[in-house]
């Protein structure tokens, strides 16, 4: 994944956790991960992903 996070102390420490609040978006050939509060708002892009493997683990659905 490509993402640029600020290098301040708080962000560096929070990135050590295994569970980070984020929203995954897949569409138009792109897989984006949006990190949300309490992290700085950053969008990362996953490269070389396999859509069929993702669908096996988490089928697409509508949110609301």
N, CA, C and O atoms as a GROMACS GRO file, in nm:
protein
  256
    1UNK      N    1   0.084  -0.116   0.000
    1UNK     CA    2   0.000   0.000   0.000
    1UNK      C    3   0.089   0.123   0.000
    1UNK      O    4   0.193   0.127   0.066
    2UNK      N    5   0.046   0.222  -0.076
    2UNK     CA    6   0.115   0.351  -0.078
    2UNK      C    7   0.030   0.451   0.001
    2UNK      O    8  -0.088   0.470  -0.027
    3UNK      N    9   0.093   0.514   0.100
    3UNK     CA   10   0.025   0.619   0.176
    3UNK      C   11   0.132   0.706   0.240
    3UNK      O   12   0.238   0.658   0.280
    4UNK      N   13   0.104   0.834   0.249
    4UNK     CA   14   0.198   0.926   0.314
    4UNK      C   15   0.134   0.978   0.442
    4UNK      O   16   0.035   1.052   0.440
    5UNK      N   17   0.193   0.939   0.554
    5UNK     CA   18   0.147   0.986   0.684
    5UNK      C   19   0.243   1.093   0.734
    5UNK      O   20   0.362   1.090   0.702
    6UNK      N   21   0.192   1.188   0.813
    6UNK     CA   22   0.283   1.284   0.874
    6UNK      C   23   0.377   1.210   0.970
    6UNK      O   24   0.340   1.105   1.023
    7UNK      N   25   0.494   1.263   0.991
    7UNK     CA   26   0.590   1.194   1.078
    7UNK      C   27   0.593   1.253   1.219
    7UNK      O   28   0.697   1.249   1.285
    8UNK      N   29   0.481   1.305   1.266
    8UNK     CA   30   0.477   1.356   1.403
    8UNK      C   31   0.468   1.238   1.501
    8UNK      O   32   0.430   1.128   1.464
    9UNK      N   33   0.504   1.263   1.626
    9UNK     CA   34   0.512   1.158   1.727
    9UNK      C   35   0.381   1.082   1.744
    9UNK      O   36   0.383   0.959   1.748
   10UNK      N   37   0.269   1.150   1.753
   10UNK     CA   38   0.140   1.085   1.775
   10UNK      C   39   0.107   0.988   1.662
   10UNK      O   40   0.066   0.874   1.688
   11UNK      N   41   0.122   1.030   1.539
   11UNK     CA   42   0.092   0.943   1.425
   11UNK      C   43   0.184   0.822   1.423
   11UNK      O   44   0.138   0.710   1.400
   12UNK      N   45   0.312   0.842   1.446
   12UNK     CA   46   0.408   0.732   1.446
   12UNK      C   47   0.371   0.629   1.552
   12UNK      O   48   0.376   0.509   1.526
   13UNK      N   49   0.334   0.673   1.671
   13UNK     CA   50   0.295   0.581   1.778
   13UNK      C   51   0.165   0.508   1.746
   13UNK      O   52   0.153   0.389   1.774
   14UNK      N   53   0.068   0.577   1.690
   14UNK     CA   54  -0.061   0.514   1.659
   14UNK      C   55  -0.048   0.408   1.549
   14UNK      O   56  -0.122   0.310   1.549
   15UNK      N   57   0.046   0.426   1.456
   15UNK     CA   58   0.064   0.331   1.348
   15UNK      C   59   0.122   0.198   1.397
   15UNK      O   60   0.128   0.102   1.320
   16UNK      N   61   0.163   0.191   1.522
   16UNK     CA   62   0.214   0.067   1.580
   16UNK      C   63   0.102  -0.028   1.619
   16UNK      O   64   0.126  -0.147   1.638
   17UNK      N   65  -0.021   0.022   1.631
   17UNK     CA   66  -0.135  -0.061   1.669
   17UNK      C   67  -0.177  -0.150   1.552
   17UNK      O   68  -0.158  -0.114   1.435
   18UNK      N   69  -0.233  -0.266   1.584
   18UNK     CA   70  -0.275  -0.358   1.478
   18UNK      C   71  -0.414  -0.325   1.423
   18UNK      O   72  -0.446  -0.365   1.311
   19UNK      N   73  -0.496  -0.255   1.498
   19UNK     CA   74  -0.630  -0.218   1.452
   19UNK      C   75  -0.640  -0.067   1.439
   19UNK      O   76  -0.634   0.006   1.538
   20UNK      N   77  -0.653  -0.022   1.316
   20UNK     CA   78  -0.663   0.122   1.291
   20UNK      C   79  -0.798   0.151   1.226
   20UNK      O   80  -0.842   0.076   1.139
   21UNK      N   81  -0.863   0.260   1.267
   21UNK     CA   82  -0.992   0.293   1.205
   21UNK      C   83  -0.972   0.335   1.059
   21UNK      O   84  -0.894   0.424   1.028
   22UNK      N   85  -1.046   0.266   0.970
   22UNK     CA   86  -1.032   0.298   0.829
   22UNK      C   87  -1.158   0.255   0.753
   22UNK      O   88  -1.241   0.180   0.804
   23UNK      N   89  -1.169   0.305   0.633
   23UNK     CA   90  -1.277   0.268   0.541
   23UNK      C   91  -1.211   0.219   0.413
   23UNK      O   92  -1.127   0.287   0.356
   24UNK      N   93  -1.251   0.098   0.369
   24UNK     CA   94  -1.197   0.041   0.245
   24UNK      C   95  -1.296   0.067   0.132
   24UNK      O   96  -1.416   0.048   0.147
   25UNK      N   97  -1.243   0.112   0.020
   25UNK     CA   98  -1.326   0.139  -0.098
   25UNK      C   99  -1.264   0.071  -0.219
   25UNK      O  100  -1.147   0.092  -0.250
   26UNK      N  101  -1.344  -0.011  -0.286
   26UNK     CA  102  -1.296  -0.081  -0.406
   26UNK      C  103  -1.390  -0.047  -0.521
   26UNK      O  104  -1.511  -0.062  -0.509
   27UNK      N  105  -1.334  -0.002  -0.631
   27UNK     CA  106  -1.415   0.029  -0.748
   27UNK      C  107  -1.332   0.090  -0.858
   27UNK      O  108  -1.230   0.154  -0.832
   28UNK      N  109  -1.375   0.070  -0.980
   28UNK     CA  110  -1.307   0.126  -1.097
   28UNK      C  111  -1.160   0.084  -1.101
   28UNK      O  112  -1.073   0.162  -1.141
   29UNK      N  113  -1.132  -0.041  -1.059
   29UNK     CA  114  -0.996  -0.092  -1.065
   29UNK      C  115  -0.903  -0.042  -0.957
   29UNK      O  116  -0.781  -0.062  -0.966
   30UNK      N  117  -0.957   0.023  -0.857
   30UNK     CA  118  -0.874   0.078  -0.748
   30UNK      C  119  -0.920   0.025  -0.614
   30UNK      O  120  -1.038  -0.002  -0.595
   31UNK      N  121  -0.827   0.011  -0.521
   31UNK     CA  122  -0.854  -0.032  -0.384
   31UNK      C  123  -0.794   0.076  -0.294
   31UNK      O  124  -0.672   0.084  -0.279
   32UNK      N  125  -0.880   0.157  -0.234
   32UNK     CA  126  -0.836   0.267  -0.149
   32UNK      C  127  -0.868   0.237  -0.003
   32UNK      O  128  -0.971   0.177   0.028
   33UNK      N  129  -0.780   0.279   0.085
   33UNK     CA  130  -0.803   0.269   0.229
   33UNK      C  131  -0.794   0.411   0.284
   33UNK      O  132  -0.690   0.476   0.274
   34UNK      N  133  -0.904   0.457   0.342
   34UNK     CA  134  -0.909   0.591   0.401
   34UNK      C  135  -0.896   0.577   0.552
   34UNK      O  136  -0.981   0.518   0.617
   35UNK      N  137  -0.790   0.632   0.607
   35UNK     CA  138  -0.771   0.631   0.751
   35UNK      C  139  -0.845   0.750   0.810
   35UNK      O  140  -0.845   0.859   0.753
   36UNK      N  141  -0.909   0.727   0.924
   36UNK     CA  142  -0.995   0.830   0.982
   36UNK      C  143  -0.955   0.858   1.126
   36UNK      O  144  -0.866   0.793   1.182
   37UNK      N  145  -1.020   0.954   1.185
   37UNK     CA  146  -0.994   1.000   1.320
   37UNK      C  147  -0.982   0.882   1.416
   37UNK      O  148  -1.070   0.796   1.413
   38UNK      N  149  -0.883   0.871   1.498
   38UNK     CA  150  -0.792   0.976   1.545
   38UNK      C  151  -0.666   0.993   1.462
   38UNK      O  152  -0.583   1.079   1.494
   39UNK      N  153  -0.648   0.916   1.355
   39UNK     CA  154  -0.533   0.936   1.267
   39UNK      C  155  -0.558   1.057   1.178
   39UNK      O  156  -0.672   1.097   1.157
   40UNK      N  157  -0.451   1.115   1.125
   40UNK     CA  158  -0.471   1.222   1.026
   40UNK      C  159  -0.543   1.163   0.905
   40UNK      O  160  -0.528   1.045   0.874
   41UNK      N  161  -0.621   1.245   0.837
   41UNK     CA  162  -0.694   1.198   0.720
   41UNK      C  163  -0.594   1.172   0.608
   41UNK      O  164  -0.534   1.263   0.552
   42UNK      N  165  -0.576   1.041   0.578
   42UNK     CA  166  -0.482   0.997   0.476
   42UNK      C  167  -0.550   0.890   0.393
   42UNK      O  168  -0.624   0.807   0.446
   43UNK      N  169  -0.526   0.890   0.262
   43UNK     CA  170  -0.579   0.786   0.174
   43UNK      C  171  -0.461   0.708   0.118
   43UNK      O  172  -0.367   0.766   0.064
   44UNK      N  173  -0.467   0.576   0.133
   44UNK     CA  174  -0.364   0.488   0.077
   44UNK      C  175  -0.423   0.406  -0.035
   44UNK      O  176  -0.542   0.376  -0.035
   45UNK      N  177  -0.340   0.369  -0.131
   45UNK     CA  178  -0.386   0.286  -0.242
   45UNK      C  179  -0.312   0.152  -0.239
   45UNK      O  180  -0.189   0.148  -0.237
   46UNK      N  181  -0.390   0.043  -0.240
   46UNK     CA  182  -0.334  -0.092  -0.242
   46UNK      C  183  -0.303  -0.127  -0.386
   46UNK      O  184  -0.387  -0.109  -0.475
   47UNK      N  185  -0.183  -0.178  -0.410
   47UNK     CA  186  -0.144  -0.218  -0.545
   47UNK      C  187  -0.148  -0.370  -0.556
   47UNK      O  188  -0.131  -0.440  -0.457
   48UNK      N  189  -0.170  -0.419  -0.676
   48UNK     CA  190  -0.167  -0.562  -0.705
   48UNK      C  191  -0.259  -0.644  -0.615
   48UNK      O  192  -0.215  -0.740  -0.552
   49UNK      N  193  -0.385  -0.606  -0.607
   49UNK     CA  194  -0.482  -0.681  -0.527
   49UNK      C  195  -0.562  -0.773  -0.617
   49UNK      O  196  -0.573  -0.750  -0.738
   50UNK      N  197  -0.617  -0.879  -0.557
   50UNK     CA  198  -0.696  -0.978  -0.630
   50UNK      C  199  -0.841  -0.965  -0.585
   50UNK      O  200  -0.875  -1.004  -0.473
   51UNK      N  201  -0.926  -0.912  -0.670
   51UNK     CA  202  -1.065  -0.885  -0.635
   51UNK      C  203  -1.141  -1.012  -0.597
   51UNK      O  204  -1.224  -1.008  -0.506
   52UNK      N  205  -1.115  -1.123  -0.664
   52UNK     CA  206  -1.188  -1.246  -0.630
   52UNK      C  207  -1.152  -1.297  -0.491
   52UNK      O  208  -1.238  -1.351  -0.421
   53UNK      N  209  -1.027  -1.281  -0.448
   53UNK     CA  210  -0.988  -1.320  -0.312
   53UNK      C  211  -1.056  -1.230  -0.208
   53UNK      O  212  -1.096  -1.277  -0.102
   54UNK      N  213  -1.068  -1.103  -0.239
   54UNK     CA  214  -1.135  -1.011  -0.147
   54UNK      C  215  -1.283  -1.048  -0.136
   54UNK      O  216  -1.339  -1.049  -0.026
   55UNK      N  217  -1.347  -1.078  -0.248
   55UNK     CA  218  -1.488  -1.116  -0.248
   55UNK      C  219  -1.514  -1.244  -0.168
   55UNK      O  220  -1.620  -1.258  -0.107
   56UNK      N  221  -1.418  -1.336  -0.166
   56UNK     CA  222  -1.433  -1.459  -0.088
   56UNK      C  223  -1.434  -1.430   0.062
   56UNK      O  224  -1.503  -1.498   0.138
   57UNK      N  225  -1.358  -1.330   0.104
   57UNK     CA  226  -1.346  -1.297   0.246
   57UNK      C  227  -1.455  -1.201   0.293
   57UNK      O  228  -1.505  -1.212   0.405
   58UNK      N  229  -1.491  -1.109   0.207
   58UNK     CA  230  -1.589  -1.007   0.243
   58UNK      C  231  -1.672  -0.973   0.120
   58UNK      O  232  -1.634  -0.884   0.043
   59UNK      N  233  -1.784  -1.041   0.098
   59UNK     CA  234  -1.866  -1.011  -0.021
   59UNK      C  235  -1.911  -0.866  -0.023
   59UNK      O  236  -1.934  -0.804   0.081
   60UNK      N  237  -1.924  -0.814  -0.141
   60UNK     CA  238  -1.967  -0.674  -0.156
   60UNK      C  239  -2.108  -0.657  -0.103
   60UNK      O  240  -2.193  -0.745  -0.117
   61UNK      N  241  -2.131  -0.544  -0.044
   61UNK     CA  242  -2.264  -0.512   0.009
   61UNK      C  243  -2.283  -0.363   0.012
   61UNK      O  244  -2.188  -0.286  -0.002
   62UNK      N  245  -2.405  -0.322   0.031
   62UNK     CA  246  -2.435  -0.179   0.037
   62UNK      C  247  -2.439  -0.132   0.180
   62UNK      O  248  -2.493  -0.198   0.268
   63UNK      N  249  -2.382  -0.019   0.202
   63UNK     CA  250  -2.385   0.041   0.336
   63UNK      C  251  -2.501   0.140   0.343
   63UNK      O  252  -2.565   0.170   0.242
   64UNK      N  253  -2.525   0.188   0.458
   64UNK     CA  254  -2.634   0.284   0.464
   64UNK      C  255  -2.637   0.352   0.587
   64UNK      O  256  -2.724   0.436   0.609
   0.00000   0.00000   0.00000
